[in-house]
Amino acid sequence: MKKTSKTGINILIFIILILVLALGILAIVQYGRFRDQMEEKARQEAQAEAEATVTPTQTPTPEPTPDPSDPEVIREQLIGSIQTAIEENNVNTMANILRYTASDGSITAYPAEDVAEVLLHLKRDSADYWNFFTALRSESTSVNADGESQVLVLSTQDLRKMTNTAPKEGESIQPETPVGEGKMVAIDAGHQAQGDSNQEPIGPGASQTKARVASGTSGCVSGVPEYELNLTVALKLRDELERRGYSTYMIREDNEVNVSNAERAQLASQSGADILVRIHANGSENSSVAGALTMAPSTSNPYVDGQIVQECQRLSQLVIDSFCAVTGAQNQGVYQTDEMSGLNWCAIPATLVEMGYMTNPEEDARMQTEEYQALMVQGIADGIDSYFTS
Ligand SMILES: [Zn+2]
């Protein structure tokens, strides 16, 4: 009994404590709400006061957001694309953006050769690079070319006038003495219609042998065999080099031949040519692989004289660098190999150009176009010019 009443009192005290606590919490919450209301009221009053002082002409304006249809905004975007194109050696992108108004009023693209020349120049000359972009901002307008793509129309009809690559007043377009004058280039279009699996030594005195001529690769989408593409480009390279004053020696001008790689190298060496340029296209089991490279013997090559090896490597480096600068192809550099009969048997400086991968759908399709072939030829010819002038 006694114990029960004591328990009852304890419960009563506990309940009272709970009630006091609840009231306390309620009071705190109410005070908080009251304070928030007061603050909100004060804020509204302050805002009302501030708004009252705003005169009708000072209506608050929203943050300016760039208008995607604003010609100025489009022009800045196009200029940004040109900067990226120069960084990435992408002549195509640059050529697609820059236009001029021809005398008949039509919006016209600049010749790819001029765009490539200006791109290369801008990469080398930083002062001209800034001048070019300053001029671009003051002398261009963005125009919707054909209802889908935006282009920059420049005020000059000669893109090279935007840089100092243009011939000076009174200067003839062709230099007095063409770079190629007195120089001879042997050109070998790789492979032939039928490969020849009969063996030959890979170099003078070598016990190791290889097929006289491998059959080469072919275009995964174009279906064009490598020997055909190689000859197409080789013939265009011949014409371009002759235009630049070189004399040339063609190892083959027909697909129906049978000349081994060793024989090609020996023919080139005996022709009186100063250098040999071998034209090939690459293949890979991985269709996503793309890009260009050149091949040269290594410094430990047992078949090629050390001095010639140095020159092969110098030629290969200059050719691959200008090839990629002009075409925008991914630069896979100079591949050193001592397994190529067509280099090992050669007594003059030689390089083998792998122009691109015929197993890559985009690169295969691109290499079949007249435009890209012209760029490849220009890139190789520029590299040859550099070899003889540096
Ligand atoms: Zn090949």
Residues whose N, C-alpha, C, O or C-beta is under 5 A from the ligand:
A	BS01	ZN	G190 G216 H280 A281
